[in-house]
């Protein structure tokens, strides 16, 4: 237990028709964290068999996440296509909660979503993990190197 300080800056926006895509969206998020004081359980910050985290008071952490999703409307009658891309990477340090977020470690995805009459959608994505496994926390993300296919019906 202890005290941490956090700041989150984020934003979303819409893409305009520019001749390459017809619309879409983008988003970004910057996370900053500071471990101010440890009042209890300091031994947990020094690592366990599962998490080899070595944090001290005064440590800082930063992370950035980006999403870019251009859309093409009426590619076929009633069918819109969206390119889904995102990346999330630790810029500096380790997250003070000790449960994820390491420097140079990240997750990403790239895929294509087809929406039929804005009722049915099919989303095919490749999800991946990158960066060094500094604190063994990355082991939780190793299964991120996969391909997913999702079908959805909206009522």
Backbone as CSV, one residue per row, in Angstrom:
resi,resn,N_x,N_y,N_z,CA_x,CA_y,CA_z,C_x,C_y,C_z
1,UNK,0.844,-1.165,0.000,0.000,0.000,0.000,0.893,1.232,0.000
2,UNK,0.327,2.299,-0.443,1.096,3.533,-0.483,0.363,4.597,-1.267
3,UNK,1.150,5.508,-1.811,0.572,6.636,-2.535,1.209,6.736,-3.915
4,UNK,0.360,6.862,-4.903,0.831,7.075,-6.274,0.091,8.268,-6.857
5,UNK,0.724,8.902,-7.804,0.116,10.007,-8.538,-0.014,9.574,-9.988
6,UNK,-1.137,9.919,-10.609,-1.385,9.500,-11.978,-1.948,10.680,-12.780
7,UNK,-1.592,10.702,-14.055,-2.174,11.675,-14.982,-2.451,10.946,-16.293
8,UNK,-3.599,11.220,-16.859,-3.994,10.620,-18.127,-4.427,11.739,-19.058
9,UNK,-3.821,11.788,-20.225,-4.192,12.744,-21.265,-4.651,11.924,-22.466
10,UNK,-5.855,12.201,-22.940,-6.325,11.434,-24.093,-7.183,12.304,-24.992
11,UNK,-7.402,11.782,-26.165,-8.218,12.500,-27.120,-8.701,11.570,-28.220
12,UNK,-9.787,11.958,-28.842,-10.340,11.226,-29.976,-10.660,12.227,-31.071
13,UNK,-10.706,11.729,-32.263,-11.042,12.597,-33.378,-11.609,11.792,-34.529
14,UNK,-12.132,12.509,-35.502,-12.713,11.873,-36.673,-11.898,12.222,-37.903
15,UNK,-11.749,11.251,-38.789,-11.037,11.453,-40.044,-12.003,11.949,-41.103
16,UNK,-11.589,12.919,-41.876,-12.408,13.442,-42.971,-12.052,12.745,-44.270
17,UNK,-12.955,12.804,-45.205,-12.715,12.261,-46.548,-11.548,13.018,-47.167
18,UNK,-10.524,12.286,-47.578,-9.357,12.935,-48.172,-8.919,12.293,-49.483
19,UNK,-9.729,11.422,-50.046,-9.367,10.745,-51.283,-8.705,9.403,-51.047
20,UNK,-8.128,9.194,-49.861,-7.540,7.897,-49.514,-8.548,7.090,-48.699
21,UNK,-9.193,7.720,-47.723,-10.269,7.117,-46.962,-11.429,8.093,-46.938
22,UNK,-12.595,7.603,-46.561,-13.787,8.445,-46.575,-14.214,8.923,-45.193
23,UNK,-13.648,8.353,-44.177,-13.985,8.729,-42.803,-13.195,7.854,-41.853
24,UNK,-13.641,7.814,-40.621,-12.980,6.981,-39.623,-12.716,7.747,-38.347
25,UNK,-11.833,7.181,-37.536,-11.542,7.793,-36.245,-10.103,7.518,-35.833
26,UNK,-9.652,8.281,-34.841,-8.348,8.051,-34.234,-8.464,8.392,-32.757
27,UNK,-7.560,7.822,-31.968,-7.539,8.102,-30.532,-6.103,7.988,-30.039
28,UNK,-5.809,8.706,-28.976,-4.498,8.607,-28.347,-4.667,8.734,-26.838
29,UNK,-3.701,8.165,-26.121,-3.721,8.287,-24.671,-2.294,8.251,-24.159
30,UNK,-1.967,9.169,-23.290,-0.675,9.226,-22.620,-0.932,9.048,-21.130
31,UNK,-0.262,8.074,-20.522,-0.418,7.780,-19.101,0.901,8.069,-18.396
32,UNK,0.830,8.804,-17.296,1.996,9.097,-16.472,1.684,8.641,-15.050
33,UNK,2.658,8.006,-14.399,2.453,7.551,-13.022,3.725,7.787,-12.220
34,UNK,3.538,8.068,-10.934,4.655,8.355,-10.035,4.412,7.626,-8.715
35,UNK,5.382,6.846,-8.272,5.289,6.160,-6.989,5.835,7.098,-5.920
36,UNK,4.932,7.674,-5.132,5.297,8.697,-4.152,5.818,8.087,-2.852
37,UNK,5.044,7.176,-2.269,5.406,6.644,-0.966,4.849,5.232,-0.811
38,UNK,5.652,4.357,-0.234,5.213,3.003,0.094,5.018,2.952,1.597
39,UNK,3.790,2.667,2.025,3.490,2.665,3.459,3.380,1.260,4.034
40,UNK,3.186,0.266,3.169,2.976,-1.089,3.632,3.257,-2.048,2.479
41,UNK,3.812,-3.220,2.753,4.011,-4.249,1.737,5.154,-3.963,0.776
42,UNK,6.201,-3.296,1.246,7.334,-2.955,0.380,7.948,-4.197,-0.260
43,UNK,7.914,-5.325,0.449,8.489,-6.557,-0.094,7.800,-7.000,-1.379
44,UNK,6.540,-6.633,-1.546,5.825,-6.982,-2.772,6.369,-6.217,-3.972
45,UNK,6.903,-5.026,-3.757,7.469,-4.247,-4.848,8.845,-4.766,-5.259
46,UNK,9.450,-5.579,-4.428,10.789,-6.079,-4.736,10.730,-7.393,-5.493
47,UNK,9.544,-7.862,-5.824,9.418,-9.037,-6.668,8.939,-10.273,-5.935
48,UNK,8.332,-11.157,-6.697,7.890,-12.453,-6.215,8.296,-13.467,-7.267
49,UNK,7.919,-14.690,-7.081,8.241,-15.719,-8.073,7.560,-15.417,-9.402
50,UNK,6.421,-14.754,-9.361,5.679,-14.465,-10.589,6.085,-13.132,-11.201
51,UNK,6.176,-12.096,-10.381,6.490,-10.773,-10.883,7.817,-10.302,-10.308
52,UNK,8.796,-10.139,-11.153,10.118,-9.684,-10.715,10.190,-8.171,-10.882
53,UNK,9.423,-7.449,-10.108,9.335,-5.997,-10.208,10.250,-5.383,-9.146
54,UNK,10.994,-4.375,-9.528,11.906,-3.712,-8.603,11.609,-2.216,-8.630
55,UNK,10.654,-1.797,-7.823,10.237,-0.402,-7.784,10.672,0.242,-6.486
56,UNK,10.928,1.534,-6.554,11.304,2.301,-5.372,10.515,3.604,-5.375
57,UNK,10.410,4.220,-4.209,9.748,5.520,-4.130,10.463,6.486,-5.068
58,UNK,9.698,7.291,-5.766,10.251,8.251,-6.720,10.317,7.736,-8.136
59,UNK,9.993,6.454,-8.365,10.004,5.908,-9.719,8.846,6.486,-10.526
60,UNK,9.102,6.673,-11.809,8.078,7.187,-12.718,7.826,6.180,-13.831
61,UNK,6.662,6.304,-14.443,6.259,5.418,-15.541,5.472,6.235,-16.549
62,UNK,5.664,5.929,-17.825,4.865,6.562,-18.865,4.552,5.544,-19.950
63,UNK,3.409,5.725,-20.576,2.903,4.799,-21.586,2.111,5.602,-22.614
64,UNK,2.160,5.168,-23.873,1.354,5.822,-24.901,0.588,4.769,-25.692
65,UNK,-0.640,5.089,-26.026,-1.494,4.209,-26.818,-2.072,5.025,-27.973
66,UNK,-2.070,4.429,-29.160,-2.576,5.090,-30.360,-3.511,4.151,-31.104
67,UNK,-4.534,4.708,-31.699,-5.477,3.936,-32.504,-5.801,4.752,-33.756
68,UNK,-5.785,4.092,-34.922,-6.057,4.759,-36.189,-6.954,3.837,-37.002
69,UNK,-8.148,4.321,-37.368,-9.170,3.471,-37.972,-9.844,4.138,-39.170
70,UNK,-9.188,4.180,-40.331,-9.839,4.759,-41.507,-10.957,3.851,-42.026
71,UNK,-11.997,4.474,-42.582,-13.167,3.744,-43.070,-13.465,4.109,-44.521
72,UNK,-13.923,3.090,-45.273,-14.383,3.269,-46.650,-15.845,2.836,-46.680
73,UNK,-16.727,3.727,-47.113,-18.162,3.475,-47.097,-18.630,2.901,-48.432
74,UNK,-19.611,2.008,-48.357,-20.266,1.418,-49.529,-19.248,0.829,-50.526
75,UNK,-18.279,0.075,-49.990,-17.314,-0.621,-50.843,-18.062,-1.601,-51.732
76,UNK,-19.044,-2.264,-51.163,-20.053,-3.053,-51.866,-21.390,-2.529,-51.359
77,UNK,-22.489,-2.753,-52.070,-23.779,-2.249,-51.581,-24.047,-2.683,-50.133
78,UNK,-24.182,-1.702,-49.239,-24.468,-1.952,-47.833,-23.264,-2.362,-46.990
79,UNK,-22.060,-2.403,-47.583,-20.879,-2.879,-46.850,-19.859,-1.749,-46.687
80,UNK,-19.520,-1.463,-45.421,-18.464,-0.506,-45.086,-17.261,-1.287,-44.558
81,UNK,-16.048,-0.849,-44.901,-14.819,-1.486,-44.434,-14.027,-0.509,-43.574
82,UNK,-13.507,-1.002,-42.457,-12.671,-0.196,-41.569,-11.378,-0.939,-41.296
83,UNK,-10.258,-0.253,-41.497,-8.950,-0.781,-41.138,-8.724,-0.482,-39.661
84,UNK,-8.550,-1.507,-38.842,-8.373,-1.339,-37.397,-6.891,-1.496,-37.046
85,UNK,-6.281,-0.444,-36.540,-4.887,-0.513,-36.106,-4.755,0.138,-34.732
86,UNK,-3.915,-0.443,-33.904,-3.633,0.173,-32.605,-2.294,-0.324,-32.089
87,UNK,-1.683,0.488,-31.245,-0.426,0.123,-30.592,-0.405,0.760,-29.211
88,UNK,0.227,0.082,-28.289,0.338,0.529,-26.909,1.741,0.164,-26.440
89,UNK,2.541,1.138,-25.987,3.920,0.846,-25.598,4.316,1.625,-24.349
90,UNK,5.053,0.964,-23.479,5.628,1.623,-22.314,6.824,2.455,-22.748
91,UNK,6.827,3.735,-22.409,7.901,4.633,-22.822,9.039,4.623,-21.806
92,UNK,8.672,4.667,-20.521,9.695,4.767,-19.474,9.240,4.054,-18.209
93,UNK,10.120,3.290,-17.592,9.881,2.709,-16.282,8.901,1.566,-16.264
94,UNK,8.514,1.161,-15.052,7.529,0.108,-14.813,6.360,0.689,-14.043
95,UNK,5.162,0.201,-14.335,3.958,0.707,-13.673,4.059,0.503,-12.163
96,UNK,3.713,1.523,-11.371,3.870,1.420,-9.923,2.967,0.394,-9.252
97,UNK,1.910,-0.059,-9.932,1.076,-1.089,-9.314,1.688,-2.467,-9.488
98,UNK,2.771,-2.566,-10.291,3.479,-3.823,-10.447,2.743,-4.862,-11.260
99,UNK,1.650,-4.485,-11.906,0.860,-5.459,-12.647,0.880,-5.226,-14.148
100,UNK,1.892,-4.614,-14.652,1.982,-4.467,-16.097,2.554,-3.133,-16.476
101,UNK,3.024,-3.068,-17.689,3.575,-1.836,-18.199,5.054,-1.738,-17.945
102,UNK,5.835,-2.102,-18.904,7.283,-2.007,-18.837,7.784,-1.155,-19.988
103,UNK,8.925,-0.552,-19.781,9.590,0.223,-20.819,9.841,-0.653,-22.043
104,UNK,9.502,-0.138,-23.214,9.716,-0.780,-24.516,8.875,-2.030,-24.739
105,UNK,7.926,-2.315,-23.867,7.052,-3.471,-24.026,5.695,-2.975,-24.487
106,UNK,5.115,-3.674,-25.454,3.833,-3.207,-25.946,2.993,-4.277,-26.600
107,UNK,1.829,-3.839,-27.007,0.846,-4.667,-27.696,0.397,-3.924,-28.936
108,UNK,-0.004,-4.669,-29.952,-0.514,-4.028,-31.151,-1.535,-4.906,-31.837
109,UNK,-2.251,-4.314,-32.763,-3.221,-5.063,-33.551,-3.404,-4.389,-34.903
110,UNK,-3.660,-5.207,-35.907,-4.020,-4.701,-37.224,-5.062,-5.650,-37.796
111,UNK,-6.104,-5.081,-38.394,-7.160,-5.932,-38.910,-8.137,-5.171,-39.776
112,UNK,-9.119,-5.890,-40.247,-10.127,-5.330,-41.135,-11.502,-5.727,-40.628
113,UNK,-12.397,-4.740,-40.546,-13.769,-4.988,-40.126,-14.712,-4.646,-41.265
114,UNK,-15.628,-5.551,-41.557,-16.667,-5.311,-42.555,-18.000,-5.181,-41.829
115,UNK,-18.705,-4.093,-42.099,-20.013,-3.863,-41.504,-21.058,-3.944,-42.606
116,UNK,-22.053,-4.817,-42.439,-23.093,-5.018,-43.448,-24.378,-4.377,-42.949
117,UNK,-24.800,-3.328,-43.667,-26.021,-2.589,-43.329,-26.031,-2.138,-41.867
118,UNK,-24.898,-1.911,-41.295,-24.731,-1.491,-39.898,-25.496,-2.399,-38.940
119,UNK,-25.656,-3.667,-39.338,-26.343,-4.656,-38.511,-25.419,-5.821,-38.190
120,UNK,-24.789,-6.362,-39.218,-23.840,-7.462,-39.058,-22.432,-6.926,-39.246
121,UNK,-21.483,-7.491,-38.486,-20.085,-7.138,-38.725,-19.203,-8.365,-38.530
122,UNK,-18.118,-8.383,-39.294,-17.086,-9.411,-39.163,-15.764,-8.669,-39.008
123,UNK,-14.988,-9.071,-38.018,-13.749,-8.388,-37.686,-12.627,-9.424,-37.632
124,UNK,-11.647,-9.305,-38.531,-10.487,-10.194,-38.579,-9.270,-9.381,-38.186
125,UNK,-8.558,-9.829,-37.120,-7.411,-9.065,-36.619,-6.232,-9.968,-36.297
126,UNK,-5.031,-9.401,-36.484,-3.802,-10.018,-36.005,-3.367,-9.215,-34.779
127,UNK,-3.242,-9.871,-33.651,-2.857,-9.247,-32.384,-1.448,-9.699,-32.038
128,UNK,-0.607,-8.771,-31.579,0.774,-9.148,-31.313,1.343,-8.433,-30.090
129,UNK,2.404,-9.009,-29.571,3.150,-8.534,-28.417,4.558,-8.198,-28.906
130,UNK,5.164,-7.146,-28.384,6.538,-6.848,-28.784,7.317,-6.268,-27.609
131,UNK,8.620,-6.329,-27.715,9.500,-5.772,-26.700,10.050,-6.818,-25.758
132,UNK,11.048,-6.434,-24.978,11.671,-7.368,-24.037,10.748,-7.693,-22.860
133,UNK,10.909,-8.876,-22.332,10.113,-9.309,-21.189,10.913,-9.007,-19.933
134,UNK,11.044,-7.729,-19.602,11.918,-7.285,-18.529,11.528,-7.815,-17.160
135,UNK,10.279,-7.734,-16.829,9.842,-8.082,-15.478,8.945,-9.306,-15.448
136,UNK,9.055,-10.132,-16.429,8.263,-11.350,-16.541,6.769,-11.071,-16.596
137,UNK,6.406,-9.800,-16.590,4.993,-9.445,-16.699,4.519,-9.709,-18.119
138,UNK,5.416,-9.566,-19.082,5.065,-9.813,-20.474,4.550,-11.213,-20.717
139,UNK,4.858,-12.148,-19.827,4.380,-13.516,-19.993,2.855,-13.557,-20.052
140,UNK,2.197,-12.591,-19.415,0.738,-12.538,-19.471,0.246,-12.184,-20.865
141,UNK,1.114,-11.573,-21.655,0.703,-11.113,-22.978,1.195,-12.005,-24.096
142,UNK,1.942,-13.036,-23.812,2.525,-13.876,-24.851,1.461,-14.459,-25.774
143,UNK,0.258,-14.690,-25.265,-0.795,-15.245,-26.107,-1.376,-14.201,-27.052
144,UNK,-0.857,-12.987,-27.004,-1.354,-11.935,-27.877,-0.901,-12.127,-29.322
145,UNK,0.014,-13.033,-29.596,0.443,-13.293,-30.960,-0.548,-14.282,-31.571
146,UNK,-1.696,-13.741,-32.014,-2.755,-14.608,-32.523,-3.588,-13.890,-33.570
147,UNK,-4.437,-14.646,-34.207,-5.404,-14.101,-35.164,-6.786,-14.340,-34.571
148,UNK,-7.604,-13.291,-34.581,-8.964,-13.431,-34.052,-9.983,-13.088,-35.136
149,UNK,-11.113,-13.757,-35.079,-12.228,-13.508,-35.985,-13.480,-13.372,-35.127
150,UNK,-14.148,-12.228,-35.246,-15.335,-11.962,-34.438,-16.505,-11.604,-35.355
151,UNK,-17.644,-12.245,-35.125,-18.881,-11.891,-35.810,-19.815,-11.257,-34.797
152,UNK,-20.549,-10.225,-35.238,-21.427,-9.511,-34.318,-22.722,-9.133,-35.032
153,UNK,-23.820,-9.228,-34.321,-25.137,-8.814,-34.820,-25.670,-7.763,-33.878
154,UNK,-26.065,-6.619,-34.420,-26.612,-5.531,-33.623,-28.130,-5.496,-33.843
155,UNK,-28.851,-5.411,-32.734,-30.323,-5.372,-32.818,-30.833,-3.977,-32.670
